[in-house]
């Protein structure tokens, strides 16, 4: 069982050796209950939110626009943690210029 093994033991004993398989994997299915009532209740609003996002995405002429924007915004926000502040407008202008230059060079 996985819960019988301490985390410290895993870090000490788990040195990677390419010539030996790792056979201390837990048996499936796990012995603990993974689907709690709270988890299943949380799935309902998550499903509704995903359906709304899908519907909003279908209204866009180019769904890639939505998908490609999210990593840029996440990168901008994570840079702010390191005190590197880039306004969103400047970020998207730089991306648009890079895309235009790439299209122009082809």
TORTIKE-822143 format. One record per residue (C-alpha): residue in one letter; residue number from 1; z, x negated, y. Coordinates in pm, 1 decimal, decimal comma, padded with zeros to 6 digits. Layout:
N
SITE dolo kollum       c3       c1       c2
SITE    A    NUM        Z        X        Y
...
# end
This chain:
106
SITE dolo kollum       c3       c1       c2
SITE    X      1  00000,0  00000,0  00000,0
SITE    X      2 -00082,8 -00120,9  00348,8
SITE    X      3  00245,6 -00009,2  00501,1
SITE    X      4  00435,2 -00225,8  00248,1
SITE    X      5  00279,6 -00541,2  00397,3
SITE    X      6  00425,8 -00673,6  00721,2
SITE    X      7  00197,8 -00762,7  01011,0
SITE    X      8  00337,9 -01116,2  01019,3
SITE    X      9  00238,7 -01166,0  00654,6
SITE    X     10 -00114,9 -01053,2  00729,4
SITE    X     11 -00156,0 -01302,1  01013,4
SITE    X     12 -00006,5 -01588,4  00815,1
SITE    X     13 -00188,3 -01522,0  00486,9
SITE    X     14 -00524,9 -01410,4  00626,7
SITE    X     15 -00703,8 -01736,3  00686,4
SITE    X     16 -01076,1 -01696,6  00643,2
SITE    X     17 -01220,2 -01869,3  00340,7
SITE    X     18 -01590,6 -01800,8  00287,8
SITE    X     19 -01576,8 -01890,7 -00080,8
SITE    X     20 -01298,8 -01642,2 -00167,5
SITE    X     21 -01315,4 -01262,3 -00139,2
SITE    X     22 -01036,6 -01075,7  00036,2
SITE    X     23 -00893,3 -00838,8 -00225,5
SITE    X     24 -00570,6 -00721,7 -00060,1
SITE    X     25 -00741,7 -00416,1  00086,2
SITE    X     26 -00553,2 -00085,4  00068,4
SITE    X     27 -00662,5  00176,9 -00179,0
SITE    X     28 -00851,4  00479,8 -00053,5
SITE    X     29 -00766,6  00746,2  00042,8
SITE    X     30 -00468,1  00622,8  00244,2
SITE    X     31 -00123,0  00734,9  00137,0
SITE    X     32 -00033,9  00858,8  00486,0
SITE    X     33 -00155,5  01184,8  00636,9
SITE    X     34 -00419,9  01109,0  00899,3
SITE    X     35 -00504,9  01462,7  01006,9
SITE    X     36 -00206,3  01603,0  01191,1
SITE    X     37 -00198,3  01946,9  01351,4
SITE    X     38 -00180,7  01788,3  01698,2
SITE    X     39 -00490,6  01580,5  01625,2
SITE    X     40 -00686,7  01879,0  01499,5
SITE    X     41 -00583,7  02084,1  01805,2
SITE    X     42 -00698,0  01800,2  02033,4
SITE    X     43 -01040,3  01807,7  01867,6
SITE    X     44 -01115,0  02155,9  02006,6
SITE    X     45 -01120,6  02066,6  02380,0
SITE    X     46 -01291,9  01736,5  02297,7
SITE    X     47 -01569,9  01927,3  02120,1
SITE    X     48 -01606,7  02161,1  02419,0
SITE    X     49 -01626,5  01866,4  02660,2
SITE    X     50 -01893,3  01697,6  02446,5
SITE    X     51 -02094,6  02019,5  02434,6
SITE    X     52 -02077,8  02046,5  02814,8
SITE    X     53 -02187,5  01684,0  02850,3
SITE    X     54 -02476,7  01744,3  02611,9
SITE    X     55 -02582,6  02049,1  02810,2
SITE    X     56 -02562,4  01856,8  03139,6
SITE    X     57 -02760,4  01572,6  02986,6
SITE    X     58 -03038,7  01810,1  02882,6
SITE    X     59 -03084,4  01904,0  03249,6
SITE    X     60 -03171,4  01544,1  03337,9
SITE    X     61 -03537,6  01449,0  03319,0
SITE    X     62 -03436,9  01104,7  03186,1
SITE    X     63 -03120,0  01107,9  02971,7
SITE    X     64 -03124,6  00729,2  02958,1
SITE    X     65 -03023,8  00739,1  03322,6
SITE    X     66 -02685,8  00885,0  03227,8
SITE    X     67 -02636,3  00659,3  02926,2
SITE    X     68 -02729,2  00339,6  03111,6
SITE    X     69 -02514,9  00422,8  03415,8
SITE    X     70 -02183,5  00440,5  03229,1
SITE    X     71 -02167,1  00073,0  03121,6
SITE    X     72 -02252,1 -00035,5  03476,8
SITE    X     73 -01971,0  00171,1  03623,6
SITE    X     74 -01729,5  00045,5  03357,3
SITE    X     75 -01825,4 -00315,6  03432,8
SITE    X     76 -01778,6 -00254,2  03805,3
SITE    X     77 -01434,7 -00103,4  03749,1
SITE    X     78 -01323,6 -00382,2  03516,0
SITE    X     79 -01436,3 -00638,3  03776,1
SITE    X     80 -01212,0 -00470,0  04032,9
SITE    X     81 -00914,7 -00555,6  03811,6
SITE    X     82 -01003,9 -00919,9  03871,7
SITE    X     83 -01031,0 -00857,2  04249,4
SITE    X     84 -01410,8 -00865,7  04243,3
SITE    X     85 -01508,7 -00557,2  04441,0
SITE    X     86 -01871,6 -00446,9  04439,0
SITE    X     87 -01956,9 -00116,6  04608,5
SITE    X     88 -02139,8  00122,9  04378,1
SITE    X     89 -02430,4  00156,7  04622,0
SITE    X     90 -02491,2 -00220,1  04626,1
SITE    X     91 -02465,2 -00237,6  04246,0
SITE    X     92 -02728,6  00028,7  04191,2
SITE    X     93 -02954,6 -00114,8  04463,2
SITE    X     94 -02942,6 -00453,2  04288,5
SITE    X     95 -03024,3 -00290,9  03954,1
SITE    X     96 -03314,7 -00097,7  04108,8
SITE    X     97 -03453,2 -00416,9  04264,0
SITE    X     98 -03424,2 -00600,4  03930,9
SITE    X     99 -03601,8 -00318,8  03745,8
SITE    X    100 -03876,6 -00303,1  04009,4
SITE    X    101 -03924,7 -00679,5  03990,1
SITE    X    102 -03944,6 -00666,8  03612,3
SITE    X    103 -04203,6 -00387,9  03624,3
SITE    X    104 -04400,2 -00575,6  03891,5
SITE    X    105 -04408,3 -00896,1  03684,0
SITE    X    106 -04546,9 -00724,5  03374,0
# end
